[in-house]
Amino acid sequence: MNPRPPFRADHVGSLLRPPELAAMRARYRAGEADAAALRDAEDRAIRQVVARQEAIGLASITDGELRRDWWHLDFLSQLDGVQLKTNEGEKFRTAGQEQPPITAVTGRVACSRPIMAEHFGFLKSITSHTPKLTIPSPSMLHLRGGRASISKDIYPDLEPFWDDVAAAYRQAIAHLAAAGCRYLQLDDITFAYLCDSKIRANCVRNGDDPEALPRRYAQTINEALRDKPADMTVTIHTCRGNFKSAWVAEGGYDPVAEAMFSTHVDGYFMEFDSDRAGGFEPLRALPRGKKVVLGLVTTKVGELESKDALKRRIDEAATFVPLEDLCLSPQCGFSSTHHGNALSQEDQWRKLERVVEVAREVWG
């Protein structure tokens, strides 16, 4: 295994919520359990999934996002000036009537207190491996609602908005660094979403220019990372949607690869588990010295990928990027939201085991 993340066998982060934790959270919402009881249940569940990740042989360890309801909204809603609203734009396909909310910017964006630093501190205290924290990318405050979801009274011009977002993230990252975080993942669906003509059309309806957005998002990410510690590894994960095994976007990475690869991160977790993601050709634009973590193992269904099939696809990708710059992971998390995807706990762990097995056989 390579000594610094991203690792040859890695994973995106979220894990299916254990039934006991889901039951306790339901009791908490019903007023039948207090916050301390919920926290104890979360701590127990996180200890269990950490031990399982270590036993499988993963080098990066997450808390499975078990304390969250939504992979992004739990973080974004804690920023100053951010509220949640109903999504009126592109919907998740096959996800049924329920759809995740989106953010609305109703005040000046800032980070006046640590966000999830305590969560990371607990994770770091219970693993001897490399703890990883996943947070939504700064561009997640914009894409789904766009200009239409950002108060024109507060931000008549968007440049100060982007400046404030970058500054808020610099503060949030400083809090996480102070808690000991040295492996941070920015979950960013925006690049992959902007590969889809329907999403681009929705951007126009929201009052934005989809041609300019990839570069704008990349610039904001770079500004957000400007003061990060030199020894902090940062990666970006991008996908086309994962709510309850559904998706929103389709299309290869060609329209966004150059902008995405201009971000000052160490690696990219990229979805490649289906034809929706297109081919590996856009990887030609990857700068040398950076890593691509190939998301070849799907988290949307329980069927286990064969080792031979995964190795063939790694070989295909290696025609565009040197093998030493590649890694392997699932295409997304297993439970981007508390609902979980359409597979079992055992399916989940088998897939993570398969990632470790194949990585060992390919890279040694």
Secondary structure, DSSP 4 states (H G I P E B T S, - for coil): --SSSSPSB---S--PPPHHHHHHHHHHHTTSS-HHHHHHHHHHHHHHHHHHHHHHT-SEE--TTTT-SBTTHHHHTTSEEEEEE---SPPPBTS-S----EEEEEEEEE--S-SSHHHHHHHHHT-SSEE-EEEE-GGGGTTTTGGGGB-TTT-SSHHHHHHHHHHHHHHHHHHHHHTT--EEEEE--HHHHTTSHHHHHHHHHTT--TTTHHHHHHHHHHHHTTT--TT-EEEEEE-S--GGG-B-----STTTHHHHTTSS-SEEEEE-SSGGG--SGGGGGPPTT-EEEEEEE-SSS-PPPPHHHHHHHHHHHTTTS-GGGEEEEESS-S-SBTT--SS-HHHHHHHHHHHHHHHHHHH-
